[in-house]
């Protein structure tokens, strides 16, 4: 299933790139010549944002398929009823539309995704109910609701689009400059491809560092939002419990880690160390007049 989803995503990205270029050239008369700086920039922008936007708009569907999320349409037991009611209560307090609520089999974790704050998904693993008290699970849900409230999925997508554009544009611009040329000034295509590939790999590392820094920043903000929505106890003790488990027992699949409650090399991590998050929650709680 993972391979099929990967292939479908790449087909969608390529189709969106060609469709965008066709529309620009046919209806707006914009000819994209990658040999010019402006043309390369336009093409880089299309490439950079196509994948990011498609990932955003298909994020709920992809999460359901990849994680096997079962949407709770009508609660079948007290646990499901409590989960739906808790999400509804926190969503109302946060001033967002009611998200879809789902459960999935997997490590003790939870995640939120969706293309806007009024069309989101909150999913909780069944094992989280075995590990945590209702108060702690509510704190986890408040954290995910805070992500939705502040539009973290959208801001992460925009940042990723900008970084993709930067990597694609700069790697090819520098390759045009440094690749050897013949007596007519034509760039060697083999050298151009090799240089641009190496530069793209190097620049991607720096882009990833920046994206993960922002992801860690938004995790702190989501923890802060959870405290404001639900008080500090739930999210604090939930994270404290998760911090005692081996990393492999709480890890989501690699492409879902940025959406979860925990994730684990710090510079390349989508989440800060739990110890630092606990200290931050304490600071926020004291600032807001709570005792923990």
Secondary structure, DSSP 8 states (H G I E B T S, - for coil): -HHHHHHHHHHHHHHHHHHHHHHHHHHS-----TTSHHHHHHHHHHHHHHHHHHHHHTHHHHHHHHHT-EE-SS--SHHHHHHHHHHHHHHHHHT----EEEEESSSS-EEEEEEETTEEEEEEEHHHHHHS-HHHHHHHHHHHHHHHHTTHHHHHHHHHHHHHHHHHHHHHHHHHHHS-B-TT--B-HHHHHHHHHHHHHHHHHHHHHHHHHHHHHHHHHHHHHHHHHH-HHHHHHHHHHHHTS-GGGT---GGGGGGBS----GGG-SS--HHHHHHHHHHHHHHTT---
